[in-house]
Amino acid sequence: MADGVCSGVTCGGHGVCQDRSGSAVCVCDEGFTGTSCSTRGGNFYARSLLVSGMADPDVYKEHDDLFFLTGTGNGASVPIYETNDLSSFRLKLSYSPSAADPVYDYCMIWAPDLNKANGVYVLNFSAQRVANGAACPASGQDVTTFTATAPDLNLRFGVPQPINPNTTYPRTQVPASCVAEGCNRTIRIDSATYNDPSGRWFFYVWFDRGNNISSFNTSAPGVVYNHAGPALYSLPAEEETINEAPEIFKRNGLYYLLLSTGWFNSQYSMRYIVGDSLPQLTRARALRRLSMPMRNASGALIQTHGHNTVVDRRGEYFNIFHVGAFQPAGTFTSRSTYKQRLAFKPDGSLASLNQVNVRWTRMAGYSYSIDLVLRDGTVVGPCLDVNQLGTSNKVTFNGVCPSAGSRMVNKGDIAAFRLYYSNNGVWGANVQTAYDGGADDVFLEPPGGTTPFVDLSWSEEETGAQYSIDVQRRDTGAWIGPCIDVNSVNRALAWSYTGRCTSPGIDVAPSNISAFRVCSAVGGDWSRARCGTTAYDGKRMDASVVIP
């Protein structure tokens, strides 16, 4: 309410004030608690099921208290759900293109995109199109993308139309071939629209040696920007020649292109690229991992994640994606849509959906085991036993506890990591550290341990930038630079420092380091290097540097 008892009540920016019998009461958004919604609840990073059986989700935000969710349903229609809180969804309607079109029938309806342009609601979707009553799917066709519009929030979409027909621009192509101007102008699947101050951008997937991603600004559709895919870049085998499902959002001046790699019933996972502009979002920059396919102790797939959309509500960002489920033998069974809050690192990069890097100091002669303490008070232990860890000092937890029957545990459900240590086969001594449910890094300090390495990471600067690492000695305050030079680091955005400055050939133990500095240069011009520094306590086994 704008006046009355709720006047001036902000609910911490994470809720809505309601007048209840003359008293101002804050109704908190999901993840926040307290009378002013200023406290994070235990479910802050929890994963929640939104729609069972629906894949390829997309969300359109009308405002902070009204959203619409759509996705791949039965292949014959497009389901559209409505929500006021991003938690409780109700089916608003199902749009049937065949029922709306007096001339054509549609099938294989996939991956819709819902947006608004010039006051009109726009629905794009991938499908095959045939004459009324004809067999569908049809031989000689591939799926392509059609568009329909609705005048208001009733979302009664009309007759589908092809995109940019009878032009040389990127466009709808019904036959299974590329348009004359090239495959990257043949819009096939996974459209995603983004309204930017520079114009309304249209991202899409096209086929050539696999799945590729391109885009154009609808105000200048003759210029095509190529972002990702096997026809453009050399891809590792794990991506299975697939770069698809583009999604774009912007936060704190940075643009993000999210994409999925691998077959939906195989190595499907989410990755992303960060840049200062939309054209900059290509695989010439770092491709970072957002999720990892999950396998049981026998190596069989049990869960995958992909085709996501990102939506913000009152400054909080949520990742909405589908989860692929598999039988114990690794056979794909179904996909459903889930939601999980995004966590951001200081440099703007994203915390992983399902991975946590757990590190602990070294104790000579000791072996280790890890339990998980969950937010409901229960313990999964051992999650990673001594057979998994041995004498190592780091493990990446990926959402599966192989030592607990391959039990899956969402990172948002974890309240603490507990490290057991033993040098005689007797397990009782342990240390524990609290966990917020979203971070990528956890550090534990068993008594008397020493730091064997420090995993450094830093922000990505200009496309093609190279990097070097300096360290500051704690005993003298002097800088050693470079400690690790550009010939070693090159374009990497991470480095594991093990106590040796390789460039001057000097040993500097982590305990004798008070700061790390990472410098960046383009084209070898180190006279114009940009550097970022972070203080270091001499103990922790990870450090992040933001280069301004």
C-alpha positions as CSV (number, residue, x, y, z in Angstrom):
1,M,0.0,0.0,0.0
2,A,1.2,3.5,-0.8
3,D,-0.4,5.2,2.2
4,G,-1.9,4.3,5.6
5,V,-0.1,2.1,8.1
6,C,2.2,0.7,5.3
7,S,3.5,4.1,4.3
8,G,7.3,4.0,4.4
9,V,7.4,0.3,5.4
10,T,9.9,-1.2,3.0
11,C,10.0,-4.7,4.5
12,G,13.8,-4.6,3.9
13,G,13.2,-4.7,0.2
14,H,12.4,-8.4,0.4
15,G,8.7,-8.4,1.1
16,V,5.3,-6.7,0.8
17,C,3.6,-4.7,3.6
18,Q,0.0,-5.5,4.3
19,D,-2.5,-3.7,6.5
20,R,-3.9,-6.2,8.9
21,S,-6.5,-4.7,11.1
22,G,-4.6,-1.4,11.3
23,S,-1.2,-2.9,11.8
24,A,1.6,-3.1,9.2
25,V,2.7,-6.7,8.6
26,C,5.5,-7.6,6.3
27,V,4.9,-10.7,4.1
28,C,8.4,-11.9,3.3
29,D,9.6,-13.2,0.0
30,E,10.8,-16.8,-0.1
31,G,14.1,-17.1,1.7
32,F,13.6,-14.2,4.1
33,T,12.2,-14.1,7.6
34,G,11.7,-11.7,10.5
35,T,9.3,-8.8,11.1
36,S,11.1,-6.7,8.5
37,C,12.2,-9.5,6.2
38,S,15.8,-8.7,7.0
39,T,17.0,-12.2,8.0
40,R,17.9,-15.1,5.6
41,G,15.9,-18.2,6.3
42,G,17.2,-21.8,6.2
43,N,15.6,-22.2,2.8
44,F,17.5,-19.3,1.2
45,Y,19.3,-21.4,-1.3
46,A,16.9,-24.4,-1.3
47,R,16.0,-26.0,-4.6
48,S,12.2,-26.4,-5.2
49,L,10.1,-28.2,-7.7
50,L,7.9,-25.9,-9.8
51,V,6.3,-28.1,-12.5
52,S,6.6,-31.8,-12.8
53,G,7.1,-33.2,-16.3
54,M,7.8,-29.8,-17.9
55,A,11.2,-29.0,-19.6
56,D,12.9,-26.1,-21.3
57,P,11.4,-23.4,-19.0
58,D,11.1,-19.7,-19.7
59,V,9.8,-17.0,-17.4
60,Y,8.4,-13.6,-18.3
61,K,8.3,-11.0,-15.5
62,E,5.5,-8.4,-15.7
63,H,6.5,-7.0,-12.3
64,D,7.9,-8.2,-9.0
65,D,4.6,-9.8,-8.0
66,L,3.4,-11.2,-11.3
67,F,5.3,-13.8,-13.5
68,F,4.5,-16.3,-16.2
69,L,6.2,-19.6,-16.7
70,T,6.1,-21.7,-19.8
71,G,8.1,-24.6,-21.3
72,T,8.0,-27.8,-23.2
73,G,4.9,-29.9,-22.3
74,N,3.2,-32.6,-24.4
75,G,4.6,-31.4,-27.7
76,A,1.1,-30.4,-29.0
77,S,0.6,-27.2,-27.0
78,V,2.4,-24.6,-24.9
79,P,1.5,-24.6,-21.2
80,I,1.5,-21.2,-19.5
81,Y,1.6,-20.9,-15.7
82,E,1.0,-17.8,-13.6
83,T,2.5,-16.9,-10.2
84,N,2.7,-14.0,-7.8
85,D,5.6,-15.2,-5.7
86,L,7.8,-17.5,-7.9
87,S,6.7,-20.3,-5.6
88,S,3.1,-21.3,-6.1
89,F,2.2,-21.8,-9.8
90,R,-1.2,-22.2,-11.4
91,L,-2.0,-23.2,-14.9
92,K,-3.4,-20.1,-16.7
93,L,-3.9,-21.7,-20.1
94,S,-2.5,-24.0,-22.8
95,Y,-1.9,-22.4,-26.2
96,S,-2.6,-24.8,-29.1
97,P,-1.1,-23.4,-32.3
98,S,-3.1,-25.9,-34.4
99,A,-6.4,-24.7,-32.9
100,A,-5.4,-21.1,-33.5
101,D,-4.4,-21.6,-37.1
102,P,-7.1,-22.4,-39.7
103,V,-4.5,-23.5,-42.3
104,Y,-1.7,-25.4,-40.5
105,D,-1.2,-28.0,-37.8
106,Y,1.9,-28.0,-35.5
107,C,3.7,-30.7,-33.6
108,M,7.0,-31.2,-31.8
109,I,6.4,-28.0,-30.0
110,W,9.4,-27.2,-27.9
111,A,11.2,-24.5,-25.9
112,P,8.8,-21.5,-26.0
113,D,10.0,-17.9,-25.2
114,L,7.6,-15.4,-23.7
115,N,8.3,-11.7,-23.8
116,K,6.8,-8.3,-24.4
117,A,7.7,-5.9,-27.2
118,N,6.0,-2.5,-28.1
119,G,3.2,-3.2,-25.7
120,V,2.3,-6.6,-27.2
121,Y,3.0,-10.0,-25.7
122,V,5.0,-12.3,-27.9
123,L,5.3,-16.0,-27.8
124,N,8.0,-17.8,-29.8
125,F,8.2,-21.5,-30.0
126,S,9.9,-24.3,-32.0
127,A,7.8,-26.8,-34.0
128,Q,7.1,-28.5,-37.2
129,R,4.3,-27.2,-39.3
130,V,2.1,-29.1,-41.8
131,A,-1.1,-28.6,-43.7
132,N,-4.3,-29.3,-41.6
133,G,-4.7,-33.0,-41.2
134,A,-1.3,-33.9,-42.7
135,A,1.0,-36.3,-40.9
136,C,3.2,-34.6,-38.3
137,P,6.1,-35.0,-37.8
138,A,6.8,-34.7,-41.5
139,S,9.7,-36.1,-43.6
140,G,12.0,-33.5,-45.1
141,Q,11.4,-31.0,-42.2
142,D,13.2,-29.9,-39.2
143,V,11.8,-28.0,-36.3
144,T,11.9,-24.2,-36.8
145,T,10.6,-21.2,-34.9
146,F,7.3,-19.4,-35.2
147,T,5.9,-16.4,-33.3
148,A,2.4,-15.4,-32.1
149,T,1.1,-12.3,-30.3
150,A,-1.5,-11.4,-27.7
151,P,-2.7,-7.9,-27.0
152,D,-3.0,-8.2,-23.2
153,L,-2.4,-10.2,-20.1
154,N,-5.1,-12.7,-21.0
155,L,-2.4,-14.1,-23.2
156,R,-4.8,-15.3,-25.9
157,F,-2.2,-15.8,-28.6
158,G,-3.3,-15.7,-32.2
159,V,-2.2,-17.4,-35.4
160,P,1.5,-18.3,-35.5
161,Q,3.6,-16.5,-38.1
162,P,7.1,-17.2,-39.5
163,I,9.9,-14.9,-38.4
164,N,11.3,-12.5,-41.0
165,P,9.7,-14.3,-44.0
166,N,10.8,-13.3,-47.5
167,T,13.9,-11.5,-46.3
168,T,17.6,-12.2,-46.2
169,Y,17.6,-11.8,-42.4
170,P,17.7,-14.7,-40.0
171,R,14.4,-16.4,-40.4
172,T,12.0,-19.3,-40.1
173,Q,12.8,-22.2,-42.4
174,V,10.4,-25.2,-42.6
175,P,12.4,-27.5,-44.9
176,A,15.4,-29.4,-43.4
177,S,18.0,-27.2,-45.1
178,C,19.8,-23.9,-44.5
179,V,18.6,-20.7,-46.1
180,A,20.7,-19.4,-49.0
181,E,22.5,-16.8,-46.9
182,G,23.9,-19.5,-44.5
183,C,23.0,-21.9,-41.7
184,N,23.6,-19.2,-39.1
185,R,20.6,-17.3,-40.5
186,T,18.3,-20.4,-40.3
187,I,16.4,-20.1,-37.0
188,R,15.7,-23.6,-35.7
189,I,15.1,-23.9,-31.9
190,D,15.5,-22.3,-28.5
191,S,14.7,-18.7,-29.2
192,A,15.4,-16.2,-26.4
193,T,14.6,-12.5,-26.5
194,Y,16.2,-9.8,-24.5
195,N,15.1,-6.2,-24.2
196,D,18.3,-4.1,-24.0
197,P,18.8,-0.3,-24.2
198,S,20.5,-1.0,-27.6
199,G,17.4,-2.7,-28.9
200,R,15.4,-5.9,-28.7
201,W,17.8,-8.9,-29.2
202,F,16.8,-12.3,-30.6
203,F,19.0,-15.3,-29.8
204,Y,18.5,-18.6,-31.4
205,V,20.0,-22.0,-32.2
206,W,20.9,-23.2,-35.7
207,F,22.1,-26.5,-37.0
208,D,25.5,-27.2,-38.7
209,R,27.8,-30.0,-37.4
210,G,25.7,-29.8,-34.2
211,N,23.8,-27.0,-32.4
212,N,25.1,-23.4,-32.5
213,I,24.0,-20.1,-31.0
214,S,23.7,-16.7,-32.8
215,S,21.7,-13.5,-32.3
216,F,20.7,-10.3,-34.0
217,N,19.3,-6.9,-32.9
218,T,15.8,-6.7,-34.2
219,S,16.4,-3.0,-35.1
220,A,19.3,-4.1,-37.3
221,P,18.5,-7.7,-38.3
222,G,21.1,-7.8,-41.2
223,V,24.0,-8.1,-38.7
224,V,24.3,-11.6,-37.2
225,Y,26.4,-12.2,-34.1
226,N,27.8,-15.7,-33.7
227,H,28.3,-16.8,-30.0
228,A,28.9,-20.5,-29.6
229,G,28.8,-23.9,-31.2
230,P,30.8,-26.6,-33.1
231,A,30.6,-24.8,-36.4
232,L,32.3,-21.8,-34.9
233,Y,34.6,-23.2,-32.2
234,S,36.4,-26.4,-31.3
235,L,34.4,-28.1,-28.6
236,P,35.5,-30.7,-26.0
237,A,34.0,-34.2,-26.4
238,E,31.9,-33.8,-23.3
239,E,29.8,-31.1,-25.0
240,E,28.6,-33.6,-27.6
241,T,28.6,-31.0,-30.4
242,I,25.7,-29.2,-28.7
243,N,25.6,-25.5,-27.6
244,E,21.9,-24.6,-27.2
245,A,19.3,-23.0,-24.9
246,P,20.6,-19.4,-24.8
247,E,19.5,-17.2,-22.0
248,I,20.6,-13.6,-21.3
249,F,20.4,-11.4,-18.2
250,K,22.3,-8.4,-16.9
251,R,23.4,-7.5,-13.4
252,N,25.7,-4.7,-12.1
253,G,26.7,-3.7,-15.6
254,L,27.7,-7.3,-16.7
255,Y,25.9,-9.3,-19.4
256,Y,25.5,-13.1,-19.0
257,L,24.9,-15.6,-21.7
258,L,23.8,-18.9,-20.3
259,L,23.8,-22.0,-22.5
260,S,23.4,-25.8,-22.2
261,T,25.8,-28.4,-23.6
262,G,25.4,-32.1,-24.3
263,W,22.3,-34.2,-25.2
264,F,19.3,-33.8,-22.9
265,N,19.4,-37.5,-22.0
266,S,23.2,-37.7,-21.6
267,Q,25.8,-35.1,-20.6
268,Y,23.4,-32.2,-20.3
269,S,24.8,-29.3,-18.2
270,M,24.6,-25.5,-17.9
271,R,27.5,-23.1,-18.6
272,Y,27.8,-19.4,-19.1
273,I,29.9,-16.5,-20.5
274,V,30.2,-13.0,-19.0
275,G,31.0,-9.8,-20.9
276,D,30.5,-6.0,-20.9
277,S,28.2,-6.1,-24.0
278,L,26.0,-8.5,-25.9
279,P,28.3,-8.9,-28.9
280,Q,31.1,-9.7,-26.5
281,L,29.4,-12.9,-25.3
282,T,31.3,-15.4,-27.4
283,R,33.4,-18.5,-26.7
284,A,36.4,-16.3,-27.3
285,R,35.9,-15.5,-23.7
286,A,35.9,-18.0,-20.8
287,L,33.1,-20.6,-20.8
288,R,32.4,-21.3,-17.2
289,R,30.5,-24.2,-15.7
290,L,27.3,-23.7,-13.8
291,S,26.3,-27.3,-13.3
292,M,27.8,-30.8,-13.4
293,P,26.0,-34.0,-14.4
294,M,25.6,-36.2,-11.4
295,R,26.7,-39.9,-11.3
296,N,26.3,-42.6,-8.7
297,A,29.2,-44.6,-7.2
298,S,29.1,-46.9,-10.2
299,G,29.5,-44.0,-12.7
300,A,25.9,-44.1,-14.0
301,L,24.1,-40.9,-14.6
302,I,21.5,-40.1,-12.0
303,Q,20.7,-36.4,-12.6
304,T,21.4,-33.7,-15.2
305,H,20.5,-30.0,-15.4
306,G,19.9,-27.7,-18.3
307,H,17.9,-25.2,-20.5
308,N,17.6,-22.5,-17.8
309,T,16.1,-19.1,-17.5
310,V,17.1,-16.4,-15.0
311,V,14.6,-14.1,-13.4
312,D,15.0,-11.4,-10.7
313,R,12.6,-10.4,-8.0
314,R,13.3,-7.4,-5.8
315,G,17.0,-7.7,-6.5
316,E,17.3,-11.5,-5.9
317,Y,18.1,-13.7,-8.9
318,F,16.7,-17.2,-9.5
319,N,17.8,-19.9,-11.9
320,I,14.8,-21.9,-13.3
321,F,15.9,-25.0,-15.1
322,H,14.9,-28.5,-15.9
323,V,16.3,-31.6,-14.1
324,G,16.8,-34.8,-16.0
325,A,16.1,-37.9,-13.9
326,F,17.6,-41.3,-14.5
327,Q,17.0,-44.9,-13.3
328,P,19.8,-46.5,-11.3
329,A,21.3,-48.1,-14.4
330,G,21.6,-44.6,-16.0
331,T,18.5,-44.8,-18.2
332,F,16.8,-41.4,-18.8
333,T,13.3,-41.3,-17.4
334,S,11.9,-37.7,-17.2
335,R,12.5,-34.0,-17.0
336,S,10.9,-31.5,-14.5
337,T,11.3,-27.8,-13.8
338,Y,13.0,-26.5,-10.7
339,K,14.1,-23.2,-9.1
340,Q,17.3,-22.4,-7.2
341,R,18.5,-19.0,-6.1
342,L,21.7,-17.8,-7.8
343,A,24.8,-16.9,-5.7
344,F,27.3,-14.4,-7.1
345,K,31.0,-14.1,-6.3
346,P,32.7,-10.7,-5.9
347,D,33.9,-10.7,-9.5
348,G,30.4,-11.3,-10.8
349,S,30.8,-14.9,-11.6
350,L,28.2,-17.4,-10.5
351,A,28.5,-20.1,-7.8
352,S,27.9,-23.6,-9.1
353,L,24.4,-25.1,-9.0
354,N,25.6,-28.4,-7.4
355,Q,29.4,-28.2,-6.6
356,V,31.3,-27.2,-3.5
357,N,35.2,-27.2,-3.3
358,V,36.0,-28.5,0.1
359,R,39.6,-27.9,1.3
360,W,41.4,-28.6,4.6
361,T,44.9,-28.1,5.9
362,R,47.4,-31.0,5.9
363,M,48.3,-33.1,8.9
364,A,51.2,-35.4,8.3
365,G,50.3,-39.1,8.3
366,Y,46.5,-38.5,8.6
367,S,43.6,-39.7,6.4
368,Y,40.2,-38.0,6.1
369,S,36.4,-38.5,5.8
370,I,33.6,-36.0,5.4
371,D,30.0,-35.9,6.7
372,L,27.3,-33.5,5.8
373,V,25.2,-31.8,8.4
374,L,21.8,-30.9,6.9
375,R,19.6,-28.0,7.8
376,D,17.0,-30.3,9.3
377,G,19.6,-31.5,11.8
378,T,20.2,-34.9,10.3
379,V,23.7,-36.0,9.3
380,V,24.7,-37.9,6.1
381,G,27.9,-39.7,7.1
382,P,30.1,-40.6,5.8
383,C,29.3,-38.8,2.6
384,L,32.9,-39.1,1.3
385,D,34.7,-41.8,3.3
386,V,38.4,-42.5,3.7
387,N,38.3,-44.7,0.5
388,Q,37.2,-41.6,-1.4
389,L,39.5,-39.1,0.2
390,G,42.6,-41.0,1.5
391,T,45.3,-38.4,2.5
392,S,44.2,-35.7,0.0
393,N,43.4,-32.2,1.1
394,K,40.7,-31.2,-1.3
395,V,37.6,-32.7,-2.8
396,T,34.8,-31.3,-5.0
397,F,31.4,-32.3,-3.7
398,N,29.1,-32.5,-6.7
399,G,25.7,-33.2,-5.0
400,V,26.2,-37.0,-4.6
401,C,27.4,-38.9,-1.5
402,P,29.1,-42.0,-3.0
403,S,29.8,-43.4,0.5
404,A,26.1,-43.1,1.5
405,G,24.5,-45.2,-1.2
406,S,25.0,-42.4,-3.8
407,R,22.4,-40.3,-2.0
408,M,21.8,-36.9,-3.7
409,V,22.0,-33.8,-1.5
410,N,21.3,-30.3,-2.8
411,K,23.9,-27.9,-1.6
412,G,21.2,-25.5,-0.4
413,D,20.2,-28.2,2.1
414,I,23.7,-28.4,3.7
415,A,24.2,-26.5,7.0
416,A,27.8,-27.6,7.7
417,F,30.7,-29.8,6.5
418,R,32.3,-32.0,9.1
419,L,35.8,-33.4,8.5
420,Y,37.0,-36.5,10.4
421,Y,40.7,-37.1,10.6
422,S,42.7,-40.2,11.8
423,N,46.2,-41.6,11.8
424,N,45.4,-44.9,13.3
425,G,42.1,-46.1,11.9
426,V,40.1,-44.8,14.8
427,W,37.5,-42.2,13.7
428,G,36.2,-39.7,16.2
429,A,38.2,-36.5,16.1
430,N,36.7,-33.9,13.8
431,V,36.3,-30.3,12.9
432,Q,33.2,-28.6,11.4
433,T,32.5,-25.4,9.6
434,A,29.1,-23.8,8.9
435,Y,28.0,-23.5,5.3
436,D,25.5,-21.0,3.8
437,G,24.1,-23.3,1.1
438,G,25.3,-21.3,-1.9
439,A,29.1,-20.8,-1.8
440,D,31.5,-22.8,-4.0
441,D,34.3,-22.9,-1.3
442,V,34.6,-24.4,2.2
443,F,37.7,-24.4,4.3
444,L,38.4,-26.5,7.4
445,E,41.3,-26.4,9.8
446,P,42.1,-29.5,11.7
447,P,44.5,-28.7,14.6
448,G,48.1,-28.4,13.7
449,G,47.5,-28.5,10.0
450,T,49.5,-26.6,7.4
451,T,48.4,-25.0,4.1
452,P,49.7,-27.1,1.2
453,F,48.3,-24.9,-1.6
454,V,46.1,-21.9,-2.4
455,D,43.6,-22.1,-5.2
456,L,43.6,-18.6,-6.8
457,S,40.9,-17.3,-9.1
458,W,40.3,-13.8,-10.6
459,S,37.9,-11.8,-12.7
460,E,38.1,-11.9,-16.5
461,E,39.1,-8.7,-18.2
462,E,39.1,-7.9,-21.9
463,T,38.7,-10.7,-24.4
464,G,42.0,-12.2,-25.1
465,A,43.7,-10.8,-22.0
466,Q,46.7,-12.5,-20.4
467,Y,47.5,-12.7,-16.7
468,S,50.4,-13.0,-14.2
469,I,50.6,-13.4,-10.4
470,D,52.5,-11.5,-7.8
471,V,52.8,-12.3,-4.0
472,Q,53.7,-10.1,-1.1
473,R,56.0,-11.5,1.6
474,R,54.6,-11.4,5.1
475,D,58.1,-11.2,6.7
476,T,59.5,-8.3,4.7
477,G,56.5,-6.7,3.0
478,A,58.3,-6.9,-0.3
479,W,56.5,-7.9,-3.5
480,I,57.7,-10.6,-5.7
481,G,56.5,-9.9,-9.2
482,P,56.0,-11.8,-11.3
483,C,55.9,-14.8,-9.0
484,I,54.1,-16.8,-11.8
485,D,54.6,-15.1,-15.1
486,V,52.4,-14.8,-18.2
487,N,54.2,-17.6,-19.9
488,S,52.8,-20.0,-17.3
489,V,49.4,-18.4,-16.6
490,N,48.6,-17.1,-20.1
491,R,44.8,-16.7,-20.3
492,A,43.8,-18.9,-17.4
493,L,41.5,-17.5,-14.8
494,A,42.6,-19.8,-12.0
495,W,45.9,-21.1,-10.6
496,S,46.9,-23.4,-7.8
497,Y,49.8,-21.9,-5.9
498,T,51.9,-24.5,-4.1
499,G,54.6,-22.4,-2.5
500,R,56.9,-21.9,-5.4
501,C,57.4,-18.6,-7.3
502,T,58.5,-20.3,-10.6
503,S,59.5,-17.1,-12.4
504,P,62.4,-16.1,-10.0
505,G,62.8,-19.6,-8.7
506,I,62.0,-18.7,-5.1
507,D,60.1,-20.6,-2.4
508,V,57.5,-18.6,-0.5
509,A,55.3,-20.6,1.7
510,P,51.6,-19.7,1.9
511,S,52.1,-18.9,5.6
512,N,54.6,-16.2,4.6
513,I,52.2,-14.5,2.1
514,S,50.1,-11.4,3.1
515,A,48.6,-10.6,-0.3
516,F,48.1,-11.9,-3.8
517,R,48.1,-9.6,-6.8
518,V,46.9,-10.6,-10.3
519,C,47.7,-8.3,-13.3
520,S,46.1,-8.3,-16.7
521,A,47.4,-7.1,-20.1
522,V,46.1,-7.3,-23.7
523,G,48.5,-7.9,-26.6
524,G,51.5,-8.1,-24.3
525,D,51.3,-4.4,-23.3
526,W,52.3,-4.8,-19.7
527,S,53.0,-1.1,-19.5
528,R,49.2,-0.7,-19.3
529,A,48.6,-3.6,-17.1
530,R,45.6,-3.6,-14.7
531,C,46.0,-5.2,-11.4
532,G,43.9,-6.4,-8.5
533,T,45.0,-7.3,-5.0
534,T,43.5,-9.3,-2.2
535,A,44.7,-9.7,1.4
536,Y,45.6,-13.2,2.5
537,D,45.7,-14.7,6.0
538,G,48.4,-17.2,5.4
539,K,46.0,-20.1,6.1
540,R,43.0,-20.3,3.8
541,M,43.3,-22.5,0.8
542,D,41.4,-20.3,-1.7
543,A,41.6,-16.7,-2.6
544,S,39.7,-14.6,-5.1
545,V,41.0,-11.4,-6.8
546,V,38.9,-8.8,-8.5
547,I,40.8,-6.8,-11.2
548,P,39.2,-3.3,-11.3
